[in-house]
Amino acid sequence: MKPKNPKDAWIVTGLNRLTGQRDQLTGVTTHEDAASRMERYQIAAARQKYPTYTRLRLERAVAVQLTFNFQN
């Protein structure tokens, strides 16, 4: 569910074992939905020998302003 209040925008991130970079695993959701999704990821990762994402973390979603530079 998409949050109505921008301050209640959360995502789940995890450390990618292949690249070593932190990747966004979920879309923007409420804190409760993100926490339940993270719990499901942790349960699934516990059953895997080499989980793809480790060190899962809840983070506030930060809006990114995109700019387009058009040249003639």
Secondary structure, DSSP 8 states (H G I E B T S, - for coil): ---SSGGG-EEEEEEETTT--EEE-S-SB-HHHHHHHHHHHHHHHHT-SS-SEEEEEEEE------------
